[in-house]
Amino acid sequence: AQSVTQLDSQVPVFEEAPVELRCNYSSSVSVYLFWYVQYPNQGLQLLLKYLSGSTLVKGINGFEAEFNKSQTSFHLRKPSVHISDTAEYFCAVIRMDSSYKLIFGSGTRLLVRP
Amino acid sequence: DGGITQSPKYLFRKEGQNVTLSCEQNLNHDAMYWYRQDPGQGLRLIYYSQIVNDFQKGDIAEGYSVSREKKESFPLTVTSAQKNPTAFYLCAVQRNNEQFFGPGTRLTVL
């Protein structure tokens, strides 16, 4: 079975500071990895994904993530956050051999303060 | 995603009533999903359908039912058997290995 762990339920940060949101996963098979963002009372929007190739993945809104297979991690980073980045962020994985079921972490709320 | 619509955005129901949430897509994708979201938790899979006239239970299917009579539509019925139905419900469609989400329906049981 697969599982996704987001250890930080909330991350407060000042505007223009860097941020890292942590994501670790466990799986007996290879997986694809995703980060989604959710603004209040809205659906989820795909930020970035890792399917294959370069382990450093760049997404929308200046976010990037690095896949580390040995540490089974896929941490999300942004060098300088804005107030508008305040939202809930979800890490998710899907099995490569049976890619129909997306497994989500519990989410991290990013709170950007002025 | 503009190609996925969910209605209504807010829904109120009395205890003991069944209610149906709508999910429509114009993206021509085969696979559709229903998730439930509760505060402080990730999304949990209720039902999914990979083709018309076929659907599978997810992790928390009890108290819910679905149908898939058309490719474009995947309605979810929350029955009176669902003991704690107040939640945010999200519909998604899948293309290749990516899932795209609708705007959600917030259901509140009074």
Interface residues (C-beta under 8 A of the other chain):
Chain A: V4 S9 Y32 F34 Y36 N41 Q42 G43 L44 Q45 L46 K49 L51 F90 A92 I94 S99 Y100 K101 L102 F104 G105 S106 G107
Chain B: D1 I4 Q6 A31 Y33 G40 Q41 G42 L43 R44 L45 Y48 Q50 G58 F88 L90 A92 Q94 N97 E98 Q99 F100 F101 G102 P103 G104 R106
